[in-house]
Amino acid sequence: MIKNYIKIAWRNLWKNKVYSFINVFGLTIGITACWIVFKIVSYELAFDKKLPDVDRIYQIVSLDTFDGETSGFGGIPLGMAPAIAVEMPDPGVMVPIYTQYIERIIIPQEGEAPKQLEEERDIVGTSNNYFKLLPYQWIAGNPKTALNAPNTMILTEDRAKQYFPKSPLTELIGKTIKADTTLFTISGIVKELPYPSSFTAKTFIPIPDKQWSSNNWVSKNSDHTLFVKTQEEESLDRLLAFVNKKHEELAAETYADMGGEGHFEALPLLEKHFSSEYATGGPVADKKVIYGLIAIGGFILLLACINYINLSTAQVPQRAKEIGIRKTLGGRPLAITVNFLVEILIITLLASLLSWPLTGLFQMAYPEFFPGGIENFGNATAVFGFLMLLTLIITLILSVYPAFLINKVQTAEALKGKSNGLLTGGKLSLRKSLIVFQFVIAQFFVVSTLIIGKQLSYTLNKDLGFEHNAVVNVYMPYKSYQGADIDPFLYKQALKKHPEIEGVAMGHMPLSNNHWGDLYHIASDTGKVELSAPRKYIDKDYLNLYKIELLAGTNLVRRDTMREVLINDAARKALGFQSPEAAIGQWLTNYGNISYPIVGVVKDFHQKNLRVKIEPLILGTTSKRSSLRIFNVKLPSDRSQWNQALVVMEQEWKTIYPNAPFEYKFNDERIKSLYQSERRTSKLIGLSSFITIFISCLGLFGLVTLTTFLRTKEIGVRKVLGSTVTDIVALLSKDFIKLVMIAIIIASPMAWWAMNRWLENFAYRIDIPWWIFALAGLLAVAIALVTISSQAIRSAMANPIKSLRTE
């Protein structure tokens, strides 16, 4: 019986190749979208969930309050972990994890020159408790004692293979690795965790004595984190009470002097992956983005299902005689329904099979949409179960309405060729509603694409308050063996000798998060006016290179240390000065009671991206490389001279810094990189727009096909009575254009509201213009007309004799 069902279903699908192709192709796109979303979402939601007793693992995080605003931070003061270890009798499993920075690692190789690696990442200082918290599988070494001795090192399997590709892993114990000037002995090899985790370290060493002996409870750094695993809730409360009491004793006074307060809380590990404010270098995800991906995948699949329903119901009148004959020959409604179910199942299975390579191609073409590390974690069982469940759900959804129509077919009416009436009830209200729904979604995505694109264009072309074209940024060497102690003014003076270089300045880049910070105050008639502001170091050529306008006062003079400052206009206003001139000569005093005269006020320029307003800023000067950090080089305005200028820069670099690589980046490229998230969103929404429009047009094609079939004789009569092809195309198109217009009216306010919410993330944003909705509407109407006309013209040009012959 099943074999016959499959044979009949396959014959019907092969007979209607065009419809079958459209159905399979539409469902393939929908299933591919769902598969991609499932891969991303299942990966993100799986973080840390397979760790044993994960519900009892917490990260100790800090919350600071300044000016009534509370912000979270994942780092801890260095004094916390040693105090807990010494003074708390039962802290549970306490795991400090301190990120370590090593400039160069040298690995001896058998019979070969040593392997040298620069700036290896994922190196942490920790204790043996790390391996009590996390269930690493040990290949070699003792988890209880591997980090007991100083200068020991544990490697993960992939890093061990990278360092010693020719040696068996079990024979690596006792081998040495030189990290900068320290010789480490390998004491353990572990396998990587086989599931997504917030713990990404690949090299483990004991915490350096300098960090473990600190009693600092004020300074906090994202490189220093602390995790605990408690036996009961009361022990967690005792630990928090202890660290908050210690903080009150050793840091509260300092916080009060700065006008703030702080305390510590416990963040459940299961929430860490979705808590960006507590991110400390590990992978994080935004739940809003995950929900958005689920919505996009669901909508695309829903549109594909709507297409199938429209196209399959369009074929019911054409198959009515077949259904009537089968009923006359004794076919039961259940058997006929099952036959249609088998057709749907075959199409869905074909679509699922085709979505497999399509998903892989999408991941290769658009890797930026996938989180890092997803390629290392596969779950074939979960994917197979998801696809089977999705196939079953799609089959059931698609079978309901066509099965209802099939069972409505009356045998006598079908054999007389009068089955069209079963589709005319309610004036096609269901199918029209589905078409409207499809174009609402498509219109929403199109409008969103246009608005996001316009905002991105605005952010990249807005006047930022400084000249950034043809400016190249080069980081000064900071490693000891690369010449970090060389006076950076030597390179600056060397470049200024060349006519290919228009200007050179040193200091923090504008529109970047690189800066220092401090709390300042000035004396006033009403008392002390405080100002919390970032501080950037620059030299005397900085303002001229970036064309930053000096509103009042004079420029900075080169000095060894900061002895005077410039402020921006936002700082002038925050300090209460009525004009730039009024601020000149006033004294700013920092938290360390060092005072600096204000010698100039500069026009406001953007220090960060356009999501935040321009804030107060302090500019100072120094000759210290560690403060200036960056060479800012102005190239000629003529782009044809840039290559020669870059050659000159590299030649002088190799002369002064022979051991440091010459690397540069254009300021414009760096500014664009600040909006990677928005660019990725724009790309995703644009791709979704194309897919939804395409699928919607397939659905519209199905409805046009149905309508032309139902009105075949009417079209023939109209042609005989003198109607032109244009008249008939207009007749068939009119109702469908109305549906598209209704969709535009519904989608426009929805898109306006959603995009307004998105634009709220920007302090500097566009006003949504009316013409975007008009353009999106015209685009939708034009695409719909092209889709409709392809079928309408064909029907209008058909010979009317054939359609009237049966009358």
Helices and strands as residue ranges (DSSP letters): H 2-15, H 17-45, G 54-56, E 57-66, E 69-73, H 80-87, E 93-99, E 104-109, E 112-118, E 123-126, H 130-133, E 138-141, E 152-156, H 157-163, G 169-171, E 176-179, E 182-190, E 203-206, H 209-212, E 224-229, H 233-250, H 252-257, E 260-268, H 269-272, G 276-278, H 287-328, H 333-365, G 367-369, G 374-376, H 380-408, H 411-415, G 420-423, G 425-428, H 429-461, E 471-475, G 480-482, H 489-496, E 503-506, E 516-524, E 527-538, H 542-546, E 550-553, E 565-568, H 569-574, H 580-583, E 587-590, E 595-602, E 618-621, H 625-628, E 630-634, G 639-641, H 642-656, E 665-666, H 667-673, H 676-710, H 712-720, H 725-759, H 770-796, H 800-804
